Amino acid sequence: MPKILVLNAGSSSLKVALYQEPGTQLLSQAQADSSGGSPVEALPSLLQSIGHLDEIHAVGHRVVHGGVRFRHPVRLTPEVRAAIEQLSEFAPVHNPVAIAGMKGIDRILGAAIPQIAVFDTAFHASLPPANFVYPGPYEWLEQGIRKYGFHGISHQFTSRRTAELLQADLYNFRVITCHLGSGCSLAAIRNGSSINTTMGFTPLDGLMMGSRSGSVDPGILIYLLKDRGVTPDQLDDMLNRHSGLKGISGLSGDMREILAAINEGNPRAQLAFDMYVDRVRSQIGVMISSLDRVDALVFTAGVGENSAPVRTAICNSLEYFGVHLDEVKNAASPVDEVISMPGSGMRIMVVHTDEQWEISRECGKFLGIS
């Protein structure tokens, strides 16, 4: 069977996985976190640990921003790579590391091996116009300025996995997926299709995140540029790398460190936590309003899967919807299980996301081998 190698290059980590059969049999996987430099610098050693390099049939890459053009997986040609590089303007923390990963594969495995891009934005191509058009001049839309949504690979995997776990028909299923990690977004998914999400034109929009601000009053940005002498590059750095949990707490963008500081009585850590939870709660309300019913609310990714205090704080605000968390189950942070009480107004679940698995599945479909 052809083996598929998957690269998931993030802003601070690089995950690689090798599949014997796309979307089914995982052979090996490895991960490296950056220590000041690009995580892609670890690619040679990661591939050495993965092995089977001479048996790899194709390589799939996670690419965060595909713009209007890329709504499905695509073979990486020089033209496609150039287009992805141009889109780095809108995903400056993510697209450049994906490009670096592609170049790394060229060097290590050779330029002849097929490489396929799978886009985070593609799953959200089903958003209705009322949700993806911004209320600025209509010319914005004509210029490609619109909501794209991100974390689509995770939202797609998690929604389908949730339906499987609940033995539900995906195409008659309503779910809100909460991808809470260093980056955070929610999606309202109806019958397998995304109809609303919190991230927008860039991955900077929406919820408060580890080091990203999420949505802020655009008037603040105008003020900083015009009256405080902040340059566009400084603003980019401020909003992407020095905001969110890190910016408010003054400590870290890591929720574990925030919770530890709260236990020590740190008031800024408490404020950061309260703001984070409040924004997730309010946007869950927006997602609920996009659906005619909610069959499940799902927590996934690093914070969503592992932080019981975050889930408790969020779900405590949902009692209006008849939500009742099983605190014993929640405290255990189980994987792929319901953590709400029987009879809860909506089922609350923790589901492990697997973007690498989903990328391999999409590559297999593209190549006609799965």
C-alpha positions in Angstrom: 0.0 0.0 0.0 1.2 3.5 -0.7 2.4 5.4 2.3 1.4 9.0 3.0 3.5 11.3 5.0 1.7 14.2 6.7 3.4 17.5 7.8 1.4 19.8 10.2 3.6 22.8 10.6 2.3 25.3 13.1 3.7 28.5 14.5 5.4 26.8 17.4 5.5 23.1 16.6 5.9 20.6 13.7 4.0 17.3 13.7 4.8 14.5 11.2 2.9 11.3 10.8 3.2 8.4 8.4 0.2 6.4 7.3 0.2 3.0 5.7 -3.4 3.6 4.4 -4.7 7.1 4.2 -7.0 7.9 7.2 -6.7 4.5 8.7 -3.4 2.9 9.6 -0.9 5.1 11.4 2.7 3.7 11.2 4.6 6.3 13.2 4.5 9.9 14.3 6.8 12.5 15.9 6.6 16.1 17.0 9.1 18.9 17.7 8.4 22.2 19.4 10.4 25.3 18.4 13.0 26.8 20.8 13.2 30.2 19.4 13.7 29.2 15.7 11.4 27.8 13.1 10.0 24.3 14.1 10.7 23.2 10.5 14.4 23.1 11.4 13.6 19.8 13.2 12.3 18.2 10.0 15.4 16.1 9.1 15.6 14.5 12.6 11.8 13.9 12.7 11.9 12.2 9.3 14.8 10.1 10.4 12.8 8.9 13.4 9.7 8.2 11.2 11.6 6.0 8.9 10.3 4.3 5.6 11.5 7.3 3.7 12.0 5.4 0.5 8.5 4.0 0.6 6.6 7.4 0.8 4.2 7.8 -2.0 3.1 11.4 -1.4 3.3 14.1 1.2 0.3 16.1 2.6 0.7 19.5 4.2 -1.6 21.5 6.4 -1.9 25.0 4.9 -3.8 27.5 7.0 -5.0 30.1 4.4 -6.2 29.1 1.0 -8.1 32.3 0.1 -11.0 32.2 -2.3 -9.1 30.1 -4.8 -8.3 26.9 -2.8 -11.4 25.2 -1.6 -10.2 21.6 -2.1 -6.8 19.8 -1.7 -4.5 20.6 -4.6 -1.2 19.3 -6.0 1.7 21.6 -5.1 3.0 23.1 -8.3 5.3 26.2 -8.5 2.3 28.3 -9.3 0.3 26.9 -6.3 3.3 27.4 -4.0 3.6 31.0 -5.1 -0.1 31.6 -4.5 0.2 30.1 -0.9 3.2 32.3 -0.3 1.2 35.4 -1.4 -1.5 34.4 1.1 1.1 34.6 3.9 0.2 38.3 4.1 -3.1 37.1 5.7 -1.7 34.3 7.8 1.8 35.6 8.7 2.2 33.2 11.6 1.2 30.1 9.7 1.6 30.0 5.9 5.3 30.7 5.9 6.1 27.7 8.0 4.0 25.5 5.7 6.1 26.8 2.7 9.3 26.1 4.7 8.0 22.5 5.2 7.4 22.1 1.5 11.0 23.3 0.8 12.3 20.9 3.4 10.6 18.0 1.8 12.2 19.0 -1.6 15.6 18.9 0.0 15.2 15.6 1.9 12.9 13.5 -0.3 13.4 15.2 -3.7 11.3 17.6 -5.7 9.7 14.8 -7.7 7.7 13.3 -4.8 4.0 14.5 -5.1 3.1 17.1 -2.4 -0.5 18.0 -1.7 -1.9 21.0 0.2 -4.9 20.6 2.4 -6.4 23.9 3.5 -7.8 24.9 6.8 -10.1 27.4 5.1 -11.7 24.8 2.7 -14.1 23.3 5.2 -15.6 26.8 5.7 -16.3 27.3 2.0 -19.9 26.4 2.8 -20.5 29.5 4.9 -23.6 31.4 3.7 -23.0 35.0 2.4 -24.7 36.6 5.4 -21.9 35.0 7.5 -18.9 35.6 5.3 -19.5 39.1 4.0 -18.2 42.0 6.1 -20.4 45.0 6.6 -17.9 47.4 5.0 -17.9 48.7 1.4 -19.1 46.0 -1.0 -15.7 46.5 -2.8 -14.1 44.6 0.1 -15.9 41.5 -1.1 -14.8 42.0 -4.7 -11.2 42.4 -3.4 -11.4 39.0 -1.5 -11.8 40.6 1.9 -14.3 38.3 3.6 -14.6 35.7 6.4 -12.7 32.5 5.5 -12.6 30.7 8.8 -9.7 28.5 10.0 -9.0 25.3 12.0 -11.2 23.7 9.3 -9.3 20.4 9.2 -9.9 20.0 13.0 -13.5 21.1 12.9 -14.2 18.7 10.0 -12.5 15.7 11.7 -14.1 16.5 15.1 -17.6 16.9 13.8 -17.5 13.6 11.9 -15.8 11.8 14.8 -18.5 13.1 17.2 -21.2 11.7 14.9 -19.5 8.3 14.8 -19.2 8.2 18.6 -22.8 9.1 19.1 -23.9 6.7 16.3 -25.6 9.6 14.6 -26.1 10.4 10.9 -23.6 13.1 10.1 -26.0 14.5 7.5 -28.8 15.0 10.0 -26.6 16.3 12.9 -26.0 19.7 14.5 -22.8 20.2 16.4 -20.8 23.1 17.8 -17.1 22.3 17.8 -14.8 24.3 20.2 -11.2 24.1 19.0 -9.4 25.6 22.0 -5.6 25.5 21.8 -3.0 28.2 21.4 -5.3 29.3 18.6 -9.0 29.2 19.3 -12.1 29.0 17.2 -15.7 27.7 17.2 -17.7 26.3 14.4 -21.5 25.7 14.0 -21.8 22.6 11.8 -25.1 21.4 10.2 -25.3 18.2 8.3 -21.5 18.0 7.9 -21.1 21.5 6.6 -19.8 24.6 8.4 -22.4 27.4 8.5 -20.7 29.8 11.0 -17.3 30.2 12.6 -15.5 32.7 14.8 -12.2 33.3 12.9 -12.5 35.6 9.9 -10.4 37.1 7.2 -7.3 36.0 9.1 -6.7 33.6 12.1 -6.4 36.7 14.3 -10.1 37.2 14.5 -12.7 35.8 16.9 -11.9 34.4 20.3 -9.2 35.5 22.7 -6.2 33.1 22.3 -2.9 32.2 23.7 -1.0 35.2 22.3 -3.5 36.5 19.8 -6.1 39.2 20.7 -9.1 37.9 18.8 -11.7 40.5 17.9 -11.1 44.0 19.1 -12.8 47.4 18.3 -11.2 48.4 15.0 -11.2 52.0 16.2 -8.5 50.9 18.7 -6.3 50.0 15.7 -6.9 53.3 13.9 -6.1 55.1 17.1 -2.8 53.2 17.6 -1.8 53.9 14.0 -2.8 57.5 13.8 -2.3 58.9 17.3 0.2 56.6 19.1 2.7 56.2 16.3 2.5 52.4 16.1 3.7 51.0 12.8 1.8 48.3 10.9 4.6 45.8 11.7 4.5 46.7 15.4 0.7 46.3 15.4 1.0 42.9 13.7 3.5 41.8 16.4 1.4 43.2 19.2 -1.9 41.6 18.1 -0.4 38.2 17.1 2.3 37.6 19.6 1.8 39.8 22.7 -2.0 39.8 23.3 -4.5 37.2 24.5 -3.7 35.2 27.6 -0.1 36.3 27.4 -0.8 40.0 27.0 -3.3 40.2 29.8 -1.5 38.0 32.3 1.9 39.3 31.5 3.1 35.7 32.0 2.3 33.2 29.3 -0.1 32.1 26.6 -0.2 28.6 28.1 -3.4 27.9 30.0 -1.6 25.6 32.4 0.6 28.4 33.5 -2.4 30.7 33.8 -4.2 28.3 36.1 -1.1 27.7 38.2 -0.7 31.5 38.7 -4.4 31.8 39.6 -3.8 29.2 42.4 -1.1 31.5 43.7 -3.5 34.4 43.8 -2.3 36.3 40.7 -5.0 38.8 39.8 -3.9 39.4 36.2 -3.9 35.6 35.5 -7.5 35.5 36.9 -8.5 38.4 34.7 -7.0 36.6 31.6 -8.9 33.4 32.5 -12.2 35.3 33.0 -11.9 37.2 29.7 -11.0 34.0 27.8 -14.0 32.1 29.2 -16.4 35.1 28.7 -15.5 35.3 25.0 -16.0 31.6 24.4 -19.4 31.7 26.2 -20.6 34.6 24.2 -19.6 33.1 20.9 -21.2 29.7 21.8 -24.4 31.8 22.0 -23.8 33.1 18.5 -23.2 29.5 17.2 -26.4 28.3 18.9 -28.3 31.0 17.1 -27.0 29.7 13.7 -28.5 26.2 14.3 -32.1 25.1 14.7 -31.0 22.6 17.3 -27.8 21.5 19.0 -27.1 17.8 19.3 -23.7 18.2 20.8 -21.2 20.7 22.0 -17.6 19.4 21.7 -14.4 20.5 23.2 -11.2 19.6 21.4 -7.5 20.6 21.0 -4.9 21.2 23.8 -7.0 23.4 26.1 -10.4 21.9 25.1 -9.3 18.4 25.7 -7.2 18.8 28.8 -8.5 21.7 30.9 -11.4 20.7 33.1 -11.5 24.2 34.8 -12.0 25.8 31.4 -14.8 23.4 30.4 -16.5 23.9 33.8 -16.4 27.7 33.6 -17.8 27.7 30.1 -20.6 25.1 30.7 -21.7 26.7 33.9 -23.0 29.6 31.8 -25.1 27.2 29.6 -27.6 26.2 32.3 -30.2 28.3 30.5 -30.0 25.7 27.7 -30.5 22.9 30.2 -26.8 21.9 30.1 -25.6 19.9 33.1 -22.0 18.8 33.3 -21.0 15.6 35.0 -18.2 17.1 37.1 -16.7 13.7 38.0 -16.3 12.8 34.3 -15.2 16.3 33.4 -12.5 16.3 36.0 -11.0 13.1 34.5 -10.7 14.7 31.0 -11.8 11.6 29.2 -11.1 11.1 25.5 -13.9 10.7 23.0 -16.6 10.6 25.7 -19.8 12.4 26.8 -19.1 14.5 30.0 -22.7 15.8 30.5 -25.3 14.3 32.7 -28.1 12.1 31.3 -30.9 14.4 30.2 -28.7 17.4 29.7 -30.2 19.9 27.2 -27.3 19.2 24.8 -24.6 16.5 25.1 -21.2 17.9 26.1 -18.2 15.9 24.8 -14.4 15.8 24.8 -13.1 14.5 21.5 -9.5 14.2 20.5 -8.8 16.0 17.3 -6.4 14.5 14.8 -5.5 16.9 12.0 -2.8 14.6 10.6 -5.4 11.7 10.2 -7.8 14.1 8.4 -5.0 15.4 6.1 -4.0 11.8 5.2 -7.7 11.0 4.5 -8.0 14.1 2.2 -4.8 13.2 0.4 -6.0 9.6 -0.1 -9.2 10.9 -1.6 -7.3 13.3 -3.9 -5.0 10.6 -5.1 -7.8 8.0 -5.5 -6.3 5.6 -3.0 -8.8 5.7 -0.2 
